Amino acid sequence: MNTEIISFAAIGLVLIILGLVTWKKQTTVFLHSYHYKKVKEEDIPAYTRLMGIGQIIIGAGFCLTAVLKLFVQGPFSWAFLIAGLAAGLPFIYKAQKDLNGSWF
């Protein structure tokens, strides 16, 4: 098996697990403190939900890319990664902008 495929699958699984823990346990332990330092205590559940969902979607994009790379090589094999980033980053952006006040 190709190391690229294994790496993409591993990164995806780690992101999915981190996203689930962040969301379901409402914890910021896996995030840099400057990303959530302006988040109000009452906004932590909404913030961790959005951040977790964003991480899960991006992780799913990595995993699906790994699966696709088993069957397809070339530019099309990156489609799920690009789609995962395009779908997941808006959740993270919304959490940062609306609940933290800025990206950093």
C-alpha positions as CSV (number, residue, x, y, z in Angstrom):
1,M,0.0,0.0,0.0
2,N,1.2,3.5,-0.8
3,T,2.4,5.6,2.1
4,E,0.4,8.6,0.7
5,I,-2.8,6.6,1.1
6,I,-1.9,5.5,4.6
7,S,-1.0,9.0,5.6
8,F,-4.2,10.5,4.2
9,A,-6.3,7.9,6.0
10,A,-4.4,8.4,9.3
11,I,-4.7,12.2,9.2
12,G,-8.4,11.8,8.4
13,L,-9.1,9.4,11.2
14,V,-7.2,11.6,13.7
15,L,-9.2,14.7,12.6
16,I,-12.4,12.8,12.8
17,I,-11.6,11.6,16.4
18,L,-10.4,15.1,17.5
19,G,-13.6,16.6,16.0
20,L,-15.8,14.2,17.8
21,V,-14.1,14.7,21.1
22,T,-14.1,18.5,20.6
23,W,-17.8,18.5,19.8
24,K,-19.3,15.9,22.0
25,K,-17.2,16.6,25.1
26,Q,-17.4,20.4,24.5
27,T,-13.6,20.6,25.1
28,T,-11.1,23.0,23.7
29,V,-8.1,21.0,24.9
30,F,-7.1,20.2,21.3
31,L,-7.2,23.8,20.2
32,H,-4.6,26.5,20.6
33,S,-5.6,28.9,23.4
34,Y,-5.5,32.0,21.1
35,H,-8.2,30.4,19.0
36,Y,-10.7,30.5,21.8
37,K,-9.4,33.1,24.2
38,K,-12.3,35.6,23.4
39,V,-15.1,33.0,23.4
40,K,-17.5,33.6,26.3
41,E,-18.2,30.7,28.7
42,E,-21.8,30.4,27.5
43,D,-20.7,30.2,23.9
44,I,-18.3,27.2,24.5
45,P,-21.0,24.6,23.5
46,A,-21.7,26.4,20.2
47,Y,-18.0,27.0,19.5
48,T,-16.9,23.4,20.1
49,R,-19.9,22.1,18.0
50,L,-18.9,24.2,15.0
51,M,-15.1,23.5,15.4
52,G,-15.8,19.8,15.9
53,I,-18.1,19.6,12.8
54,G,-15.5,21.4,10.7
55,Q,-12.7,19.0,11.8
56,I,-14.9,16.0,11.1
57,I,-15.8,17.1,7.6
58,I,-12.2,17.9,6.8
59,G,-11.1,14.5,8.3
60,A,-13.8,12.8,6.2
61,G,-12.4,14.5,3.1
62,F,-8.9,13.1,3.9
63,C,-10.3,9.6,4.4
64,L,-12.4,9.7,1.2
65,T,-9.4,10.9,-0.7
66,A,-7.4,7.9,0.6
67,V,-10.1,5.5,-0.6
68,L,-10.4,7.3,-4.0
69,K,-6.6,7.1,-4.4
70,L,-6.8,3.3,-4.2
71,F,-8.8,3.3,-7.5
72,V,-7.9,6.6,-9.3
73,Q,-4.7,8.4,-9.8
74,G,-4.3,11.9,-11.1
75,P,-6.0,15.2,-10.4
76,F,-9.4,13.8,-9.8
77,S,-8.1,11.8,-6.8
78,W,-7.9,15.1,-4.9
79,A,-11.6,16.0,-5.4
80,F,-12.7,14.8,-1.9
81,L,-9.9,16.5,-0.1
82,I,-10.7,19.8,-1.8
83,A,-14.5,19.3,-1.2
84,G,-13.8,18.4,2.5
85,L,-11.7,21.6,3.0
86,A,-14.3,23.7,1.1
87,A,-17.1,22.3,3.3
88,G,-15.3,22.1,6.6
89,L,-13.4,25.4,6.7
90,P,-16.6,27.6,6.7
91,F,-17.7,25.9,10.0
92,I,-14.3,26.8,11.5
93,Y,-14.5,30.3,10.1
94,K,-18.0,30.8,11.5
95,A,-16.9,29.7,14.9
96,Q,-13.9,32.0,14.9
97,K,-15.7,35.0,13.5
98,D,-19.0,34.8,15.3
99,L,-17.9,33.4,18.7
100,N,-14.3,34.4,19.0
101,G,-14.5,37.8,17.2
102,S,-11.6,37.1,14.8
103,W,-9.6,34.3,13.2
104,F,-7.0,34.5,15.9
